[in-house]
């Protein structure tokens, strides 16, 4: 009889320990599940912010194309923000702000007929880090090409000017570089080579 009562007491003790272990395991699983849920939500928010930044950068490049299409001369070299005036995109200030996003458009000259446009978006992703995305394109003066001589051809490549000379040796002697693409503008004998000056 005493042995049976002792066994019952031991069984009660084991049942209490088992219950505490089950509760502890369930608590640990709940913590991991909550952490996974929080991490997943955070990743979704970060991805959503990045998608919006990509949209704003693409919009910026499209705005630059519209500015170029209205007049190539309006695509001024420098760092700007964007604004809409009379339903037309314009370059304005040094940046513009949309919600949490700061946008800058940088225009630089590649040649007399080509400009490089880089749109950069910066934003605060979360308390620990910021986000940045940049897209670049090249825009040309497609409405009116001004390349009609060796000189303007060289300028379109970024040189200061160009001269028609006899041959590559004449280019070298004058500190210039031969550019075969401009030779179509050098048709008078003996000057059939387009030499570009840095």
N, CA and C atoms as an extended XYZ file, in Angstrom:
594
Properties=species:S:1:pos:R:3:atomname:S:1:resname:S:1:resid:I:1 pbc="F F F"
N         0.826       -1.187        0.000 N   UNK     1
C         0.000        0.000        0.000 CA  UNK     1
C         0.865        1.243        0.000 C   UNK     1
N         1.924        1.250        0.802 N   UNK     2
C         2.837        2.394        0.872 CA  UNK     2
C         3.568        2.567       -0.450 C   UNK     2
N         3.888        1.436       -1.097 N   UNK     3
C         4.567        1.516       -2.400 CA  UNK     3
C         3.638        2.125       -3.439 C   UNK     3
N         2.368        1.782       -3.400 N   UNK     4
C         1.409        2.329       -4.365 CA  UNK     4
C         1.250        3.839       -4.178 C   UNK     4
N         1.178        4.306       -2.933 N   UNK     5
C         1.056        5.745       -2.684 CA  UNK     5
C         2.306        6.482       -3.138 C   UNK     5
N         3.460        5.901       -2.941 N   UNK     6
C         4.716        6.520       -3.388 CA  UNK     6
C         4.753        6.626       -4.911 C   UNK     6
N         4.269        5.591       -5.591 N   UNK     7
C         4.246        5.595       -7.058 CA  UNK     7
C         3.304        6.672       -7.572 C   UNK     7
N         2.166        6.855       -6.874 N   UNK     8
C         1.202        7.889       -7.290 CA  UNK     8
C         1.808        9.268       -7.121 C   UNK     8
N         2.516        9.488       -5.991 N   UNK     9
C         3.166       10.781       -5.767 CA  UNK     9
C         4.222       11.033       -6.837 C   UNK     9
N         5.018       10.039       -7.196 N   UNK    10
C         6.044       10.190       -8.245 CA  UNK    10
C         5.409       10.489       -9.598 C   UNK    10
N         4.274        9.843       -9.889 N   UNK    11
C         3.572       10.095      -11.155 CA  UNK    11
C         3.069       11.534      -11.213 C   UNK    11
N         2.578       12.045      -10.069 N   UNK    12
C         2.118       13.432      -10.030 CA  UNK    12
C         3.286       14.378      -10.277 C   UNK    12
N         4.448       14.083       -9.716 N   UNK    13
C         5.643       14.907       -9.917 CA  UNK    13
C         6.100       14.884      -11.365 C   UNK    13
N         6.077       13.731      -11.987 N   UNK    14
C         6.464       13.589      -13.394 CA  UNK    14
C         5.490       14.355      -14.277 C   UNK    14
N         4.193       14.265      -13.977 N   UNK    15
C         3.198       14.961      -14.783 CA  UNK    15
C         3.393       16.469      -14.714 C   UNK    15
N         3.763       17.000      -13.584 N   UNK    16
C         3.994       18.434      -13.434 CA  UNK    16
C         5.222       18.859      -14.229 C   UNK    16
N         6.295       18.072      -14.168 N   UNK    17
C         7.515       18.381      -14.933 CA  UNK    17
C         7.230       18.320      -16.435 C   UNK    17
N         6.470       17.300      -16.849 N   UNK    18
C         6.120       17.173      -18.277 CA  UNK    18
C         5.304       18.379      -18.736 C   UNK    18
N         4.378       18.801      -17.920 N   UNK    19
C         3.540       19.953      -18.275 CA  UNK    19
C         4.378       21.214      -18.404 C   UNK    19
N         5.336       21.386      -17.462 N   UNK    20
C         6.209       22.562      -17.541 CA  UNK    20
C         7.085       22.516      -18.792 C   UNK    20
N         7.588       21.339      -19.138 N   UNK    21
C         8.393       21.196      -20.370 CA  UNK    21
C         7.573       21.513      -21.615 C   UNK    21
N         6.350       21.028      -21.663 N   UNK    22
C         5.479       21.298      -22.813 CA  UNK    22
C         5.224       22.798      -22.942 C   UNK    22
N         4.934       23.446      -21.816 N   UNK    23
C         4.695       24.894      -21.837 CA  UNK    23
C         5.940       25.637      -22.311 C   UNK    23
N         7.125       25.227      -21.833 N   UNK    24
C         8.380       25.880      -22.235 CA  UNK    24
C         8.634       25.711      -23.729 C   UNK    24
N         8.430       24.487      -24.250 N   UNK    25
C         8.634       24.221      -25.690 CA  UNK    25
C         7.659       25.054      -26.513 C   UNK    25
N         6.392       25.106      -26.100 N   UNK    26
C         5.400       25.910      -26.822 CA  UNK    26
C         5.750       27.395      -26.791 C   UNK    26
N         6.278       27.869      -25.668 N   UNK    27
C         6.674       29.280      -25.575 CA  UNK    27
C         7.824       29.578      -26.529 C   UNK    27
N         8.792       28.664      -26.594 N   UNK    28
C         9.927       28.854      -27.508 CA  UNK    28
C         9.454       28.851      -28.955 C   UNK    28
N         8.569       27.917      -29.304 N   UNK    29
C         8.025       27.872      -30.666 CA  UNK    29
C         7.249       29.150      -30.992 C   UNK    29
N         6.485       29.654      -30.036 N   UNK    30
C         5.725       30.895      -30.252 CA  UNK    30
C         6.667       32.073      -30.488 C   UNK    30
N         7.767       32.109      -29.732 N   UNK    31
C         8.749       33.193      -29.917 CA  UNK    31
C         9.352       33.132      -31.314 C   UNK    31
N         9.740       31.917      -31.756 N   UNK    32
C        10.300       31.778      -33.106 CA  UNK    32
C         9.282       32.155      -34.175 C   UNK    32
N         8.032       31.762      -33.979 N   UNK    33
C         6.988       32.094      -34.951 CA  UNK    33
C         6.777       33.604      -35.022 C   UNK    33
N         6.747       34.270      -33.878 N   UNK    34
C         6.570       35.728      -33.859 CA  UNK    34
C         7.758       36.437      -34.510 C   UNK    34
N         8.968       35.942      -34.218 N   UNK    35
C        10.172       36.533      -34.811 CA  UNK    35
C        10.139       36.397      -36.328 C   UNK    35
N         9.757       35.216      -36.813 N   UNK    36
C         9.646       35.001      -38.259 CA  UNK    36
C         8.616       35.920      -38.889 C   UNK    36
N         7.510       36.094      -38.198 N   UNK    37
C         6.455       36.980      -38.696 CA  UNK    37
C         6.934       38.425      -38.752 C   UNK    37
N         7.633       38.862      -37.704 N   UNK    38
C         8.154       40.236      -37.665 CA  UNK    38
C         9.200       40.444      -38.761 C   UNK    38
N        10.110       39.462      -38.913 N   UNK    39
C        11.146       39.568      -39.952 CA  UNK    39
C        10.514       39.599      -41.344 C   UNK    39
N         9.512       38.763      -41.558 N   UNK    40
C         8.831       38.747      -42.852 CA  UNK    40
C         8.146       40.056      -43.160 C   UNK    40
N         7.494       40.627      -42.155 N   UNK    41
C         6.823       41.916      -42.327 CA  UNK    41
C         7.834       43.013      -42.618 C   UNK    41
N         8.962       43.001      -41.896 N   UNK    42
C        10.014       43.996      -42.109 CA  UNK    42
C        10.579       43.889      -43.526 C   UNK    42
N        10.812       42.661      -43.996 N   UNK    43
C        11.330       42.455      -45.353 CA  UNK    43
C        10.345       42.966      -46.400 C   UNK    43
N         9.057       42.749      -46.162 N   UNK    44
C         8.037       43.235      -47.097 CA  UNK    44
C         8.018       44.754      -47.153 C   UNK    44
N         8.156       45.388      -45.997 N   UNK    45
C         8.161       46.852      -45.950 CA  UNK    45
C         9.381       47.399      -46.687 C   UNK    45
N        10.563       46.800      -46.446 N   UNK    46
C        11.788       47.247      -47.114 CA  UNK    46
C        11.662       47.063      -48.624 C   UNK    46
N        11.129       45.908      -49.061 N   UNK    47
C        10.952       45.650      -50.495 CA  UNK    47
C         9.967       46.642      -51.108 C   UNK    47
N         8.908       46.969      -50.377 N   UNK    48
C         7.935       47.941      -50.873 CA  UNK    48
C         8.543       49.329      -51.042 C   UNK    48
N         9.367       49.739      -50.079 N   UNK    49
C        10.028       51.045      -50.178 CA  UNK    49
C        10.989       51.078      -51.357 C   UNK    49
N        11.718       49.980      -51.567 N   UNK    50
C        12.663       49.919      -52.698 CA  UNK    50
C        11.908       49.970      -54.039 C   UNK    50
N        10.792       49.292      -54.128 N   UNK    51
C         9.992       49.322      -55.361 CA  UNK    51
C         9.522       50.744      -55.669 C   UNK    51
N         9.106       51.466      -54.632 N   UNK    52
C         8.676       52.853      -54.837 CA  UNK    52
C         9.849       53.721      -55.290 C   UNK    52
N        11.044       53.468      -54.740 N   UNK    53
C        12.239       54.223      -55.133 CA  UNK    53
C        12.579       53.959      -56.602 C   UNK    53
N        12.466       52.705      -57.039 N   UNK    54
C        12.724       52.372      -58.446 CA  UNK    54
C        11.728       53.101      -59.341 C   UNK    54
N        10.463       53.131      -58.942 N   UNK    55
C         9.447       53.853      -59.710 CA  UNK    55
C         9.806       55.333      -59.839 C   UNK    55
N        10.220       55.960      -58.738 N   UNK    56
C        10.574       57.387      -58.765 CA  UNK    56
C        11.798       57.643      -59.645 C   UNK    56
N        12.772       56.726      -59.641 N   UNK    57
C        13.949       56.877      -60.498 CA  UNK    57
C        13.571       56.732      -61.968 C   UNK    57
N        12.703       55.774      -62.285 N   UNK    58
C        12.243       55.609      -63.668 CA  UNK    58
C        11.433       56.822      -64.123 C   UNK    58
N        10.610       57.352      -63.221 N   UNK    59
C         9.840       58.562      -63.526 CA  UNK    59
C        10.790       59.727      -63.817 C   UNK    59
N        11.875       59.804      -63.059 N   UNK    60
C        12.873       60.854      -63.242 CA  UNK    60
C        13.493       60.782      -64.635 C   UNK    60
N        13.869       59.565      -65.072 N   UNK    61
C        14.451       59.409      -66.413 CA  UNK    61
C        13.434       59.778      -67.493 C   UNK    61
N        12.183       59.395      -67.282 N   UNK    62
C        11.140       59.745      -68.250 CA  UNK    62
C        10.926       61.257      -68.296 C   UNK    62
N        10.994       61.910      -67.132 N   UNK    63
C        10.877       63.368      -67.086 CA  UNK    63
C        12.018       64.017      -67.866 C   UNK    63
N        13.231       63.482      -67.739 N   UNK    64
C        14.373       64.017      -68.483 CA  UNK    64
C        14.158       63.866      -69.986 C   UNK    64
N        13.591       62.747      -70.402 N   UNK    65
C        13.282       62.564      -71.837 CA  UNK    65
C        12.262       63.599      -72.306 C   UNK    65
N        11.256       63.851      -71.470 N   UNK    66
C        10.244       64.856      -71.830 CA  UNK    66
C        10.853       66.248      -71.930 C   UNK    66
N        11.744       66.582      -71.001 N   UNK    67
C        12.421       67.882      -71.043 CA  UNK    67
C        13.239       67.984      -72.321 C   UNK    67
N        13.972       66.917      -72.654 N   UNK    68
C        14.765       66.894      -73.887 CA  UNK    68
C        13.875       67.046      -75.123 C   UNK    68
N        12.732       66.355      -75.126 N   UNK    69
C        11.832       66.417      -76.281 CA  UNK    69
C        11.241       67.812      -76.471 C   UNK    69
N        10.976       68.521      -75.376 N   UNK    70
C        10.462       69.885      -75.500 CA  UNK    70
C        11.514       70.807      -76.089 C   UNK    70
N        12.745       70.695      -75.605 N   UNK    71
C        13.872       71.457      -76.151 CA  UNK    71
C        15.162       70.912      -75.547 C   UNK    71
N        16.049       70.471      -76.392 N   UNK    72
C        17.310       69.887      -75.919 CA  UNK    72
C        18.089       70.874      -75.053 C   UNK    72
N        17.950       72.161      -75.343 N   UNK    73
C        18.675       73.177      -74.577 CA  UNK    73
C        18.149       73.304      -73.141 C   UNK    73
N        16.921       72.835      -72.872 N   UNK    74
C        16.376       72.867      -71.515 CA  UNK    74
C        17.028       71.835      -70.600 C   UNK    74
N        17.715       70.851      -71.193 N   UNK    75
C        18.398       69.823      -70.412 CA  UNK    75
C        19.759       70.379      -70.002 C   UNK    75
N        19.735       71.251      -68.990 N   UNK    76
C        20.912       71.992      -68.553 CA  UNK    76
C        21.841       71.128      -67.716 C   UNK    76
N        23.133       71.350      -67.864 N   UNK    77
C        24.126       70.613      -67.082 CA  UNK    77
C        24.078       71.071      -65.626 C   UNK    77
N        24.073       70.117      -64.687 N   UNK    78
C        24.061       70.434      -63.262 CA  UNK    78
C        23.293       69.409      -62.458 C   UNK    78
N        23.047       69.725      -61.184 N   UNK    79
C        22.304       68.850      -60.270 CA  UNK    79
C        20.999       69.543      -59.905 C   UNK    79
N        19.890       68.833      -60.107 N   UNK    80
C        18.574       69.451      -59.948 CA  UNK    80
C        17.596       68.513      -59.253 C   UNK    80
N        16.452       69.082      -58.915 N   UNK    81
C        15.266       68.321      -58.560 CA  UNK    81
C        14.299       68.452      -59.729 C   UNK    81
N        13.120       67.866      -59.604 N   UNK    82
C        12.114       67.956      -60.666 CA  UNK    82
C        10.867       68.641      -60.141 C   UNK    82
N        10.195       69.353      -61.027 N   UNK    83
C         8.921       69.991      -60.688 CA  UNK    83
C         8.046       69.964      -61.931 C   UNK    83
N         6.764       70.137      -61.730 N   UNK    84
C         5.819       70.215      -62.845 CA  UNK    84
C         5.266       71.628      -62.878 C   UNK    84
N         5.415       72.293      -64.036 N   UNK    85
C         4.883       73.643      -64.214 CA  UNK    85
C         4.054       73.658      -65.497 C   UNK    85
N         2.769       73.932      -65.364 N   UNK    86
C         1.902       73.935      -66.541 CA  UNK    86
C         1.843       72.577      -67.216 C   UNK    86
N         1.793       71.516      -66.420 N   UNK    87
C         1.764       70.128      -66.912 CA  UNK    87
C         3.015       69.732      -67.693 C   UNK    87
N         4.116       70.442      -67.455 N   UNK    88
C         5.385       70.138      -68.131 CA  UNK    88
C         6.461       69.952      -67.071 C   UNK    88
N         7.250       68.886      -67.214 N   UNK    89
C         8.375       68.665      -66.298 CA  UNK    89
C         9.429       69.740      -66.491 C   UNK    89
N         9.993       70.213      -65.381 N   UNK    90
C        11.089       71.185      -65.433 CA  UNK    90
C        12.140       70.814      -64.389 C   UNK    90
N        13.361       71.279      -64.619 N   UNK    91
C        14.432       71.126      -63.639 CA  UNK    91
C        14.284       72.251      -62.625 C   UNK    91
N        14.348       71.909      -61.321 N   UNK    92
C        14.082       72.913      -60.306 CA  UNK    92
C        14.875       72.616      -59.037 C   UNK    92
N        15.544       73.638      -58.493 N   UNK    93
C        16.283       73.473      -57.245 CA  UNK    93
C        17.432       72.488      -57.376 C   UNK    93
N        17.863       71.932      -56.242 N   UNK    94
C        18.957       70.961      -56.264 CA  UNK    94
C        18.472       69.549      -55.962 C   UNK    94
N        17.208       69.400      -55.534 N   UNK    95
C        16.588       68.092      -55.304 CA  UNK    95
C        15.098       68.316      -55.080 C   UNK    95
N        14.336       67.226      -55.086 N   UNK    96
C        12.923       67.332      -54.729 CA  UNK    96
C        12.585       66.205      -53.766 C   UNK    96
N        11.495       66.381      -53.012 N   UNK    97
C        11.114       65.446      -51.956 CA  UNK    97
C         9.719       64.909      -52.229 C   UNK    97
N         9.591       63.580      -52.210 N   UNK    98
C         8.295       62.919      -52.331 CA  UNK    98
C         8.180       61.940      -51.169 C   UNK    98
N         7.280       62.208      -50.239 N   UNK    99
C         7.145       61.394      -49.018 CA  UNK    99
C         8.493       61.294      -48.320 C   UNK    99
N         9.043       60.075      -48.205 N   UNK   100
C        10.325       59.884      -47.519 CA  UNK   100
C        11.496       59.862      -48.500 C   UNK   100
N        11.251       60.131      -49.776 N   UNK   101
C        12.259       59.980      -50.823 CA  UNK   101
C        12.809       61.331      -51.284 C   UNK   101
N        14.140       61.439      -51.324 N   UNK   102
C        14.806       62.614      -51.883 CA  UNK   102
C        15.345       62.224      -53.252 C   UNK   102
N        15.005       63.026      -54.265 N   UNK   103
C        15.384       62.706      -55.638 CA  UNK   103
C        16.290       63.794      -56.204 C   UNK   103
N        17.361       63.361      -56.876 N   UNK   104
C        18.266       64.280      -57.577 CA  UNK   104
C        18.478       63.784      -58.992 C   UNK   104
N        18.542       64.730      -59.913 N   UNK   105
C        18.852       64.419      -61.304 CA  UNK   105
C        20.131       65.165      -61.657 C   UNK   105
N        21.132       64.425      -62.124 N   UNK   106
C        22.420       65.015      -62.492 CA  UNK   106
C        22.563       64.904      -64.002 C   UNK   106
N        22.751       66.053      -64.657 N   UNK   107
C        22.922       66.108      -66.111 CA  UNK   107
C        24.354       66.524      -66.401 C   UNK   107
N        25.048       65.745      -67.225 N   UNK   108
C        26.423       66.081      -67.614 CA  UNK   108
C        26.582       65.908      -69.122 C   UNK   108
N        27.512       66.656      -69.696 N   UNK   109
C        27.729       66.634      -71.138 CA  UNK   109
C        28.695       65.522      -71.513 C   UNK   109
N        28.288       64.725      -72.482 N   UNK   110
C        29.168       63.704      -73.057 CA  UNK   110
C        29.767       64.257      -74.349 C   UNK   110
N        28.939       64.897      -75.169 N   UNK   111
C        29.383       65.528      -76.412 CA  UNK   111
C        28.393       66.638      -76.747 C   UNK   111
N        28.583       67.275      -77.886 N   UNK   112
C        27.674       68.361      -78.260 CA  UNK   112
C        26.263       67.862      -78.542 C   UNK   112
N        26.125       66.582      -78.800 N   UNK   113
C        24.801       66.045      -79.110 CA  UNK   113
C        24.320       64.999      -78.113 C   UNK   113
N        25.083       64.746      -77.053 N   UNK   114
C        24.715       63.706      -76.092 CA  UNK   114
C        24.946       64.177      -74.654 C   UNK   114
N        23.978       63.873      -73.797 N   UNK   115
C        24.111       64.170      -72.371 CA  UNK   115
C        23.809       62.921      -71.561 C   UNK   115
N        24.525       62.802      -70.444 N   UNK   116
C        24.279       61.699      -69.508 CA  UNK   116
C        23.368       62.209      -68.410 C   UNK   116
N        22.346       61.415      -68.090 N   UNK   117
C        21.393       61.770      -67.041 CA  UNK   117
C        21.385       60.647      -66.011 C   UNK   117
N        21.660       61.007      -64.749 N   UNK   118
C        21.625       60.041      -63.642 CA  UNK   118
C        20.611       60.503      -62.617 C   UNK   118
N        19.666       59.633      -62.298 N   UNK   119
C        18.644       59.919      -61.298 CA  UNK   119
C        18.937       59.089      -60.056 C   UNK   119
N        19.086       59.760      -58.912 N   UNK   120
C        19.406       59.089      -57.649 CA  UNK   120
C        18.289       59.339      -56.644 C   UNK   120
N        17.852       58.259      -55.997 N   UNK   121
C        16.808       58.333      -54.977 CA  UNK   121
C        17.418       57.860      -53.661 C   UNK   121
N        17.236       58.649      -52.591 N   UNK   122
C        17.690       58.281      -51.247 CA  UNK   122
C        16.484       58.250      -50.314 C   UNK   122
N        16.469       57.282      -49.381 N   UNK   123
C        15.391       57.196      -48.408 CA  UNK   123
C        15.863       56.425      -47.178 C   UNK   123
N        15.121       56.566      -46.091 N   UNK   124
C        15.405       55.852      -44.839 CA  UNK   124
C        14.647       54.534      -44.875 C   UNK   124
N        15.381       53.404      -44.995 N   UNK   125
C        14.722       52.091      -45.067 CA  UNK   125
C        14.133       51.693      -43.719 C   UNK   125
N        14.949       51.816      -42.687 N   UNK   126
C        14.498       51.551      -41.324 CA  UNK   126
C        15.403       52.351      -40.390 C   UNK   126
N        15.321       52.102      -39.094 N   UNK   127
C        16.114       52.899      -38.158 CA  UNK   127
C        17.616       52.683      -38.323 C   UNK   127
N        18.016       51.516      -38.832 N   UNK   128
C        19.438       51.194      -38.922 CA  UNK   128
C        20.090       51.563      -40.246 C   UNK   128
N        19.333       51.660      -41.325 N   UNK   129
C        19.982       51.870      -42.622 CA  UNK   129
C        19.152       52.727      -43.570 C   UNK   129
N        19.897       53.325      -44.510 N   UNK   130
C        19.265       54.120      -45.560 CA  UNK   130
C        19.332       53.338      -46.870 C   UNK   130
N        18.507       53.727      -47.813 N   UNK   131
C        18.496       53.097      -49.123 CA  UNK   131
C        18.869       54.102      -50.192 C   UNK   131
N        19.538       53.625      -51.231 N   UNK   132
C        19.912       54.458      -52.372 CA  UNK   132
C        19.760       53.641      -53.638 C   UNK   132
N        19.210       54.268      -54.656 N   UNK   133
C        19.147       53.638      -55.972 CA  UNK   133
C        19.448       54.707      -57.014 C   UNK   133
N        20.196       54.348      -58.057 N   UNK   134
C        20.549       55.300      -59.120 CA  UNK   134
C        20.373       54.627      -60.478 C   UNK   134
N        19.740       55.330      -61.391 N   UNK   135
C        19.575       54.861      -62.774 CA  UNK   135
C        20.180       55.903      -63.701 C   UNK   135
N        20.827       55.428      -64.776 N   UNK   136
C        21.506       56.330      -65.711 CA  UNK   136
C        21.052       56.044      -67.139 C   UNK   136
N        20.942       57.105      -67.919 N   UNK   137
C        20.664       56.958      -69.344 CA  UNK   137
C        21.429       58.031      -70.107 C   UNK   137
N        21.484       57.892      -71.425 N   UNK   138
C        22.129       58.872      -72.304 CA  UNK   138
C        21.071       59.398      -73.260 C   UNK   138
N        20.985       60.721      -73.346 N   UNK   139
C        19.986       61.358      -74.205 CA  UNK   139
C        20.685       62.167      -75.291 C   UNK   139
N        20.189       62.032      -76.502 N   UNK   140
C        20.789       62.745      -77.636 CA  UNK   140
C        19.837       63.809      -78.167 C   UNK   140
N        20.409       64.729      -78.904 N   UNK   141
C        19.624       65.759      -79.570 CA  UNK   141
C        19.104       65.173      -80.880 C   UNK   141
N        18.117       64.292      -80.775 N   UNK   142
C        17.654       63.530      -81.930 CA  UNK   142
C        16.888       64.374      -82.946 C   UNK   142
N        16.414       65.539      -82.535 N   UNK   143
C        15.643       66.363      -83.484 CA  UNK   143
C        16.519       67.075      -84.491 C   UNK   143
N        17.735       67.344      -84.116 N   UNK   144
C        18.600       68.064      -85.055 CA  UNK   144
C        20.056       67.731      -84.833 C   UNK   144
N        20.590       66.883      -85.655 N   UNK   145
C        22.004       66.548      -85.535 CA  UNK   145
C        22.823       67.694      -86.089 C   UNK   145
N        23.831       68.103      -85.344 N   UNK   146
C        24.691       69.197      -85.791 CA  UNK   146
C        26.005       68.682      -86.365 C   UNK   146
N        26.120       67.368      -86.542 N   UNK   147
C        27.347       66.793      -87.098 CA  UNK   147
C        27.312       66.951      -88.622 C   UNK   147
N        28.150       67.853      -89.131 N   UNK   148
C        28.202       68.064      -90.578 CA  UNK   148
C        29.619       68.351      -91.066 C   UNK   148
N        30.597       68.130      -90.194 N   UNK   149
C        31.996       68.340      -90.570 CA  UNK   149
C        32.877       67.509      -89.651 C   UNK   149
N        34.161       67.434      -90.008 N   UNK   150
C        35.122       66.742      -89.151 CA  UNK   150
C        35.162       67.405      -87.773 C   UNK   150
N        35.076       68.736      -87.718 N   UNK   151
C        35.146       69.463      -86.449 CA  UNK   151
C        33.961       69.114      -85.552 C   UNK   151
N        32.734       69.148      -86.102 N   UNK   152
C        31.566       68.837      -85.277 CA  UNK   152
C        31.510       67.354      -84.929 C   UNK   152
N        32.053       66.490      -85.794 N   UNK   153
C        32.129       65.066      -85.472 CA  UNK   153
C        33.028       64.863      -84.254 C   UNK   153
N        34.200       65.507      -84.272 N   UNK   154
C        35.123       65.398      -83.140 CA  UNK   154
C        34.493       65.950      -81.861 C   UNK   154
N        33.783       67.069      -81.971 N   UNK   155
C        33.116       67.647      -80.809 CA  UNK   155
C        32.049       66.705      -80.260 C   UNK   155
N        31.372       65.976      -81.145 N   UNK   156
C        30.349       65.032      -80.687 CA  UNK   156
C        30.965       63.878      -79.905 C   UNK   156
N        32.277       63.659      -80.096 N   UNK   157
C        32.989       62.612      -79.355 CA  UNK   157
C        33.632       63.149      -78.082 C   UNK   157
N        33.534       64.457      -77.841 N   UNK   158
C        34.088       65.046      -76.630 CA  UNK   158
C        35.405       65.781      -76.844 C   UNK   158
N        35.899       65.840      -78.079 N   UNK   159
C        37.114       66.613      -78.375 CA  UNK   159
C        36.748       68.088      -78.536 C   UNK   159
N        37.765       68.969      -78.531 N   UNK   160
C        37.466       70.397      -78.677 CA  UNK   160
C        37.172       70.767      -80.126 C   UNK   160
N        37.890       70.163      -81.066 N   UNK   161
C        37.649       70.458      -82.479 CA  UNK   161
C        38.279       69.358      -83.331 C   UNK   161
N        38.163       69.496      -84.614 N   UNK   162
C        38.747       68.525      -85.536 CA  UNK   162
C        39.172       69.202      -86.821 C   UNK   162
N        40.173       68.615      -87.510 N   UNK   163
C        40.712       69.172      -88.750 CA  UNK   163
C        40.946       68.048      -89.747 C   UNK   163
N        40.644       68.313      -91.009 N   UNK   164
C        40.927       67.336      -92.063 CA  UNK   164
C        42.397       67.432      -92.452 C   UNK   164
N        43.095       66.298      -92.425 N   UNK   165
C        44.522       66.256      -92.754 CA  UNK   165
C        44.786       65.112      -93.723 C   UNK   165
N        46.078       65.038      -94.174 N   UNK   166
C        46.448       64.044      -95.180 CA  UNK   166
C        46.356       62.607      -94.678 C   UNK   166
N        46.884       62.340      -93.482 N   UNK   167
C        46.969       60.956      -93.008 CA  UNK   167
C        47.129       60.929      -91.489 C   UNK   167
N        47.269       59.708      -90.951 N   UNK   168
C        47.402       59.532      -89.507 CA  UNK   168
C        48.677       60.185      -88.978 C   UNK   168
N        49.726       60.173      -89.772 N   UNK   169
C        50.982       60.810      -89.375 CA  UNK   169
C        50.811       62.308      -89.178 C   UNK   169
N        50.007       62.925      -90.036 N   UNK   170
C        49.751       64.366      -89.901 CA  UNK   170
C        48.945       64.644      -88.626 C   UNK   170
N        48.052       63.701      -88.258 N   UNK   171
C        47.298       63.841      -86.995 CA  UNK   171
C        48.272       63.824      -85.824 C   UNK   171
N        49.158       62.820      -85.808 N   UNK   172
C        50.114       62.644      -84.715 CA  UNK   172
C        51.040       63.852      -84.606 C   UNK   172
N        51.500       64.365      -85.758 N   UNK   173
C        52.420       65.499      -85.761 CA  UNK   173
C        51.786       66.744      -85.142 C   UNK   173
N        50.481       66.854      -85.206 N   UNK   174
C        49.774       68.013      -84.658 CA  UNK   174
C        49.147       67.735      -83.291 C   UNK   174
N        49.528       66.600      -82.660 N   UNK   175
C        49.010       66.268      -81.336 CA  UNK   175
C        47.542       65.898      -81.341 C   UNK   175
N        47.095       65.322      -82.448 N   UNK   176
C        45.686       64.976      -82.600 CA  UNK   176
C        45.517       63.462      -82.714 C   UNK   176
N        44.265       63.015      -82.707 N   UNK   177
C        43.946       61.597      -82.823 CA  UNK   177
C        43.071       61.374      -84.038 C   UNK   177
N        43.416       60.374      -84.831 N   UNK   178
C        42.635       60.061      -86.033 CA  UNK   178
C        41.324       59.395      -85.631 C   UNK   178
N        40.228       59.867      -86.208 N   UNK   179
C        38.909       59.278      -85.995 CA  UNK   179
C        38.312       58.933      -87.348 C   UNK   179
N        38.246       57.631      -87.634 N   UNK   180
C        37.810       57.195      -88.971 CA  UNK   180
C        36.365       57.587      -89.271 C   UNK   180
N        35.511       57.650      -88.247 N   UNK   181
C        34.108       57.982      -88.489 CA  UNK   181
C        33.903       59.372      -89.061 C   UNK   181
N        34.838       60.291      -88.795 N   UNK   182
C        34.702       61.650      -89.309 CA  UNK   182
C        35.291       61.834      -90.690 C   UNK   182
N        35.923       60.788      -91.220 N   UNK   183
C        36.585       60.894      -92.525 CA  UNK   183
C        35.601       61.149      -93.661 C   UNK   183
N        34.326       60.830      -93.460 N   UNK   184
C        33.334       61.071      -94.521 CA  UNK   184
C        33.187       62.562      -94.810 C   UNK   184
N        33.625       63.419      -93.861 N   UNK   185
C        33.535       64.854      -94.051 CA  UNK   185
C        34.818       65.429      -94.650 C   UNK   185
N        35.816       64.579      -94.885 N   UNK   186
C        37.105       65.017      -95.433 CA  UNK   186
C        37.269       64.405      -96.815 C   UNK   186
N        36.674       65.037      -97.810 N   UNK   187
C        36.635       64.438      -99.152 CA  UNK   187
C        37.480       65.192     -100.168 C   UNK   187
N        38.101       66.313      -99.761 N   UNK   188
C        38.895       67.106     -100.697 CA  UNK   188
C        40.346       66.642     -100.623 C   UNK   188
N        40.906       66.222     -101.773 N   UNK   189
C        42.312       65.794     -101.800 CA  UNK   189
C        43.207       66.965     -101.450 C   UNK   189
N        44.295       66.752     -100.695 N   UNK   190
C        44.751       65.456     -100.167 CA  UNK   190
C        44.269       65.200      -98.743 C   UNK   190
N        43.387       66.052      -98.228 N   UNK   191
C        42.983       65.932      -96.819 CA  UNK   191
C        41.776       65.006      -96.671 C   UNK   191
N        42.063       63.725      -96.421 N   UNK   192
C        41.017       62.711      -96.323 CA  UNK   192
C        40.922       62.071      -94.944 C   UNK   192
N        41.657       62.592      -93.967 N   UNK   193
C        41.673       62.011      -92.620 CA  UNK   193
C        41.166       63.041      -91.614 C   UNK   193
N        40.244       62.605      -90.744 N   UNK   194
C        39.695       63.493      -89.717 CA  UNK   194
C        40.544       63.339      -88.444 C   UNK   194
N        41.163       64.439      -88.017 N   UNK   195
C        42.017       64.438      -86.837 CA  UNK   195
C        41.340       65.253      -85.733 C   UNK   195
N        41.187       64.646      -84.564 N   UNK   196
C        40.496       65.298      -83.453 CA  UNK   196
C        41.500       65.828      -82.434 C   UNK   196
N        41.266       67.047      -81.973 N   UNK   197
C        42.168       67.703      -81.035 CA  UNK   197
C        41.585       67.662      -79.628 C   UNK   197
N        42.387       67.198      -78.628 N   UNK   198
C        41.895       67.128      -77.251 CA  UNK   198
C        41.547       68.512      -76.701 C   UNK   198
